[in-house]
């Protein structure tokens, strides 16, 4: 690769755009899930880095999930990301509970990923035959550069940087991008197709979605040859890759003791009672993810309880919207086969979004902005292509970049501390019971008893069996010497908790 001044210019531009748009996150604290994954996780807080076999030694974290619980425990979410946890342990052993170095590392990783996206997209256009990067047409280079710029400043990336648990997304994306670049640069042969699943499996130890590298690479190779017929050599290569990948997935399922068990409130669309409601609610969630990428105005740290209601009837306007968008989506896919850039963008977005889609398995969330980190690469490529396809539209593209940059910078302030984060979510999802619960906890810790009581009661109004809110409300009432009311709420909490555990079992 020729190291020219232009190359340095592109690299520096993307890195600077990526990190400066999210600069306020550097002064963030430990927020939301960071407490469970880092501060209250004994796999992280044990400062020893010796390879010990006793409780909470380094090797012990390879038996536990992302939150420090045994991976085989029935209530484990089965998030197996030991290498990410290892980076937390390393940070904690050096810096303790100082959040700045934690955020600094996230910040640097994201800046590096912004650079890697540029080279990743270039390799998506090249033949995977070891011949090296083909000189791309100037127009394609321009589309790729603008796509990388759009990725660098997209507001959905605030969450994986502002929340330290998002490091799993950042590191998995880094391995994904590097893995694709290295694999596509290798000489075509069995070694290439053995290295591919190995690097994908390695990435999945940071976060599971890195395994989609295998799907994307094989899909692009098939579409390049424009035929589903494989030569005997390709059949062996593809078979080897799939055998290694599927063997790992089977081992992973056995190792963790089966699939995770989620509750209805974690992901209501996936637990809808009727097939009609389940199918169209999930499809609406897909549409909403695209909407967030196009218009990242509504951003929230949590989208679970009451943010997105189920589609129960064909009279729901959202059902009509989904039905109308189906032929548009089909037509868009048909167009993609005529434009290589659109096809590549759709493949990147679709394959990397697959683990979050509820198609392969049920996930424990409705929408998670951090899970759009990799899919946003494909979105950025398609958006760049659409703008540059229209004559004299570059000023509008520059305007979009400025808007995304400003929104990212503004959104970063919401993630500086939990107070800002929870209050910002209430503006987006006022009917989210979990948001009101967290705000109640915030007010309770600050000594604002009346507002805490109001928030907990509102959470219970929105979710009548919210026993955690009932329990906290009872504790506050007990502390204010309102014992009769405290006892009443505590009894309700015990009742609904027992009922919830009975349903899970």
Secondary structure by P-SEA (a helix, b strand, c coil): ccccaaaaaaaaaaaaaaaaaacccccccccccccccccccccccccccccccccccaaaaaaccccccccccccccccccaaaaaaaaaaaacccccaaaaaaaaaaaaaaaaaaaaaaaaaaaccccccccccccaaaaaaaaaaaaaaaccccaaaaaacccaaaaaaaaaaaaaaaaaaaaccccaaaaaaaaaaaaaaaaacccccaaaaaaaaaaaaaaccccccaaaaaaaaaaaaaaaaaaaaaaaaaccbbbbccccccccccccaaaaaaaaaaaaaaaaaaaaccccccccccccccccccccccaaaaaaaaaaaaaaaaaaaaaacaaaaaaaaaaaaaaccccccccccccccccccaaaaaaaaaaaaaaaaaacccaaaaaaaaaaaaaaaaaaaaaaaccaaaaaaaaaaaccccaaaaaaaaaaaaaacaaaaaaaaaaaaaaacccaaaaaaaaaaaaaaacaaaaaaaaaaaaaaaaaaaaaaac
